[in-house]
Amino acid sequence: MYRKKVTVVNRLGIHARPAMKISETARKFKSAIYIEKDGQRVDARSIIDILILVSPPDTELTIVAEGPDEVEAVEAIVRLVEEGFGEEIDSRFLRDR
């Protein structure tokens, strides 16, 4: 099992488009992939599950995967979140870039 924490940095947080990007990315891997927030764990392949987490900017998420490509899976999703899903980055996080 591989896990890594990441902070949501895009201005609008995780809404439908970022949830879709996470889901599409997760489906490329064989490993089981989950997103955890405040003790709740959801399937990273499910757009609805991801949206249920309600993740505005500055939310800390833990990406967890278990399987043959777990490291690559976690790193791919962490990279998506860190890059703000290709959307505008919240100004609080611009100084870190």
C-alpha positions in Angstrom: 0.0 0.0 0.0 1.3 3.4 -0.9 -0.2 6.7 0.3 0.6 10.4 -0.1 -0.9 13.6 1.2 -1.7 16.5 -1.1 -3.5 19.9 -0.8 -6.1 21.1 -3.2 -4.7 24.3 -4.8 -7.1 25.2 -7.6 -9.4 28.2 -7.0 -12.7 26.3 -7.2 -11.6 23.2 -5.4 -12.7 19.8 -6.6 -15.9 20.2 -8.6 -17.2 18.1 -11.5 -14.4 18.7 -14.0 -11.5 17.9 -11.6 -13.5 14.9 -10.2 -13.8 13.6 -13.8 -10.0 14.0 -14.4 -9.3 12.1 -11.2 -11.7 9.3 -12.1 -10.2 9.1 -15.7 -6.7 8.9 -14.3 -7.6 6.3 -11.7 -9.1 4.1 -14.3 -5.8 3.9 -16.2 -4.3 1.8 -13.3 -4.8 -1.7 -12.1 -4.5 -0.8 -8.4 -7.4 0.0 -6.2 -7.2 3.7 -5.6 -8.9 5.7 -2.9 -9.1 9.3 -1.7 -9.3 10.0 2.1 -10.5 13.1 3.8 -11.4 13.5 7.5 -11.6 9.8 8.1 -13.8 9.2 5.0 -12.5 7.0 2.2 -13.9 7.0 -1.4 -13.2 5.2 -4.6 -11.1 7.4 -6.9 -12.8 5.9 -9.9 -16.2 7.3 -8.9 -16.9 10.9 -9.8 -19.9 10.9 -7.4 -17.8 9.6 -4.5 -15.1 12.2 -5.1 -17.7 15.0 -5.1 -19.2 13.7 -1.9 -15.9 14.6 -0.1 -16.5 18.3 -0.7 -13.0 19.5 -1.2 -12.6 23.3 -1.5 -9.1 24.9 -1.9 -6.7 24.2 1.0 -8.3 20.8 1.7 -5.8 18.1 2.6 -6.4 14.8 0.9 -4.6 11.5 1.2 -4.3 9.4 -2.0 -4.0 5.7 -1.3 -3.5 2.8 -3.7 -2.9 -0.9 -3.3 -1.8 -3.1 -6.2 0.8 -3.7 -8.8 1.1 0.0 -10.0 0.2 1.7 -6.7 3.2 4.2 -6.6 2.5 5.3 -10.2 -1.2 5.6 -9.5 -0.8 7.8 -6.4 1.8 10.0 -8.0 -0.3 10.6 -11.1 -3.3 11.7 -9.0 -1.1 13.8 -6.7 0.4 15.5 -9.7 -3.1 16.4 -11.0 -4.1 17.9 -7.7 -0.8 19.8 -7.3 -1.1 21.2 -10.8 -4.6 22.5 -10.0 -6.2 20.2 -12.7 -5.1 22.8 -15.3 -7.3 25.4 -13.7 -6.5 28.7 -12.0 -4.5 28.3 -8.8 -5.8 29.9 -5.6 -3.6 32.9 -4.9 -2.7 31.5 -1.4 -0.7 28.8 -3.2 1.0 30.9 -5.9 4.0 31.9 -3.7 4.9 28.2 -3.4 5.3 27.8 -7.2 
